Amino acid sequence: MKEYEIKESWTKMYTINRPNDHPKGYGFSPLFCKMSNKGEILIQVDQSTLMIYDPKNDSFICQKVVN
């Protein structure tokens, strides 16, 4: 987003489809995203689930976080 809160200045960088094994009745609204130097995207899905999306291979790695 080029200018904060000005939607017209936003630039779409990626479209990330829901993983094939993700339950269809469950929403996929990432809480947080961060891109690595290699172009992979870290996505916080919920309080205990992190996913790494690799846009080059269109693949996901899912990891549960346990306290």
KABEL-V967532 format. One record per residue. N is the residue number from 0. RES is the residue in three letters. PSI is psi in radians with two decimals (999 if undefined). OMEGA is omega in radians with two decimals (* if undefined). NEAR is the number of other C-alpha atoms within 12 Angstrom. Layout:
BEGIN
n:N res:RES psi:PSI omega:OMEGA near:NEAR
n:N res:RES psi:PSI omega:OMEGA near:NEAR
END
This chain:
BEGIN
n:0 res:MET psi:2.13 omega:-3.07 near:12
n:1 res:LYS psi:-0.80 omega:3.11 near:11
n:2 res:GLU psi:2.22 omega:-3.06 near:10
n:3 res:TYR psi:2.26 omega:3.09 near:10
n:4 res:GLU psi:0.14 omega:3.08 near:9
n:5 res:ILE psi:1.67 omega:-2.99 near:10
n:6 res:LYS psi:-0.62 omega:-3.13 near:11
n:7 res:GLU psi:-0.35 omega:-3.12 near:11
n:8 res:SER psi:-0.02 omega:-3.12 near:11
n:9 res:TRP psi:2.58 omega:3.09 near:12
n:10 res:THR psi:2.14 omega:3.11 near:13
n:11 res:LYS psi:2.15 omega:-3.11 near:11
n:12 res:MET psi:-0.64 omega:-3.07 near:11
n:13 res:TYR psi:2.67 omega:2.87 near:16
n:14 res:THR psi:2.06 omega:-3.11 near:12
n:15 res:ILE psi:1.97 omega:3.11 near:26
n:16 res:ASN psi:2.70 omega:3.10 near:19
n:17 res:ARG psi:2.37 omega:3.10 near:22
n:18 res:PRO psi:2.60 omega:-3.12 near:21
n:19 res:ASN psi:-0.60 omega:-3.10 near:14
n:20 res:ASP psi:0.10 omega:3.13 near:13
n:21 res:HIS psi:2.27 omega:-3.13 near:17
n:22 res:PRO psi:2.29 omega:-3.06 near:10
n:23 res:LYS psi:-0.49 omega:-3.13 near:11
n:24 res:GLY psi:-0.08 omega:-3.07 near:8
n:25 res:TYR psi:2.25 omega:-3.12 near:12
n:26 res:GLY psi:2.73 omega:3.11 near:14
n:27 res:PHE psi:1.43 omega:3.14 near:21
n:28 res:SER psi:1.65 omega:-3.10 near:14
n:29 res:PRO psi:2.44 omega:3.10 near:22
n:30 res:LEU psi:-0.44 omega:-3.05 near:17
n:31 res:PHE psi:2.46 omega:3.06 near:18
n:32 res:CYS psi:2.51 omega:3.10 near:21
n:33 res:LYS psi:2.31 omega:-3.12 near:18
n:34 res:MET psi:2.40 omega:3.10 near:19
n:35 res:SER psi:3.01 omega:3.10 near:14
n:36 res:ASN psi:-0.43 omega:-3.13 near:9
n:37 res:LYS psi:0.00 omega:3.13 near:13
n:38 res:GLY psi:-0.03 omega:3.08 near:18
n:39 res:GLU psi:2.64 omega:-3.08 near:23
n:40 res:ILE psi:2.12 omega:3.07 near:29
n:41 res:LEU psi:2.21 omega:-3.09 near:27
n:42 res:ILE psi:2.19 omega:3.00 near:30
n:43 res:GLN psi:1.98 omega:-3.07 near:25
n:44 res:VAL psi:-0.77 omega:3.08 near:26
n:45 res:ASP psi:-2.91 omega:-3.06 near:20
n:46 res:GLN psi:-0.44 omega:-3.05 near:16
n:47 res:SER psi:0.22 omega:-3.09 near:15
n:48 res:THR psi:2.18 omega:3.02 near:22
n:49 res:LEU psi:2.52 omega:3.08 near:24
n:50 res:MET psi:2.55 omega:3.00 near:32
n:51 res:ILE psi:2.14 omega:3.12 near:30
n:52 res:TYR psi:2.25 omega:3.09 near:32
n:53 res:ASP psi:1.79 omega:-3.09 near:25
n:54 res:PRO psi:-0.41 omega:3.12 near:21
n:55 res:LYS psi:-0.68 omega:-3.11 near:13
n:56 res:ASN psi:-0.02 omega:-3.06 near:12
n:57 res:ASP psi:0.88 omega:-3.09 near:19
n:58 res:SER psi:2.76 omega:-3.13 near:19
n:59 res:PHE psi:2.60 omega:2.89 near:24
n:60 res:ILE psi:2.19 omega:-3.10 near:23
n:61 res:CYS psi:2.40 omega:-3.12 near:23
n:62 res:GLN psi:2.20 omega:3.03 near:18
n:63 res:LYS psi:2.46 omega:3.12 near:16
n:64 res:VAL psi:2.21 omega:-3.11 near:13
n:65 res:VAL psi:2.36 omega:3.11 near:8
n:66 res:ASN psi:999 omega:* near:6
END
